[in-house]
């Protein structure tokens, strides 16, 4: 029987991934590798739900990786994530600890676990020119025609969709070759949360974040010189709050439109995870409403 050398905790937004990953790391002597496409950015804390105080359990802090590693305004990409994941994985295993990959960015999780050979894709100005006047819906439809791995979950602006098409187009024309990636034997655990409960948690969390200073966080990022266009590029909280700050949305419109966008985002996350199962990944689903201790017990029984 193959020995598990990495545990993955995945699920839609607001399902309790971090809490479970921290408790699991405490139980098995593990360290957490974040699989969140926005938590890599420094200064983007409330909107990305870093909740770093959650990493402290029973008086000590669980080590975490790939959080706060680049400045806001930078365009961190999948190529860099896979490189940084590999560095973190090797660092953790060299110290005889268990890596626990935790997050909701399905593309990052899949690229990390499968070890797809990734190349830094240069801009294709001709392709960009041909796509620049298309709507987000048209761009998403174009993206769906490519067979190569791409992330439709986080594609919520035309700019991001065009970049995703650019990358997918490159990989279609440059087939992947074998690479020297370590063989991973993952145990993948998904948190299964009732749809209505998920919606309730999303709404509660959004209210909490707004009350805790989400708008002020985005205002500070703008004051530091990060452009509205860059913040809109990051999507969700940063997109809608920026539009509110620059006068395009009222406070009420900000809340209702962002709430709906997060609901839709969670649905896309679950669609991605179901797709992973079709692509050969075994995901062990655990009820989100179980006590943390019971969840841990079930995970340990799978090791």
PyMOL commands that set and color helices and strands:
alter all, ss='L'
color gray80, all
select helices_A, chain A and resi 17-28+52-55+78-94+106-114+125-131+136-143+158-173+195-211+214-223+228-233+236-245+251-278+292-302
alter helices_A, ss='H'
color red, helices_A
select strands_A, chain A and resi 6-10+30-34+41-42+56-57+60-61+64-65+70-71+98-103+186-192+283-287
alter strands_A, ss='S'
color yellow, strands_A
deselect
rebuild
show_as cartoon
